[in-house]
């Protein structure tokens, strides 16, 4: 059940890393 939440968090992290760098 937590897989969906984890995937969402991972996507957000990837997007932030791609848009704002390692901040």
N, C-alpha and C positions, 0 to 999 in steps of 0.2 A: 504493500500500500504506500510505503514511503518512497518507492522508486520514482513515482511521478514528481514528488516534491524535490527529490535529489536531482532529477534531470533538470527541473526548472532552475534550481540553484546553480547547477553546473553551466547551463546555458547563459544565465545572467553573468556568471563569472567570466565566461569566454567573451561575451559581448563587451563587458567592462574592460577586459584586458585588450580587446581589439580596438575599442573606441578611445579609452583614456589611458592606456598603458598600464603598467604594474602598480596602479594606485587604487 
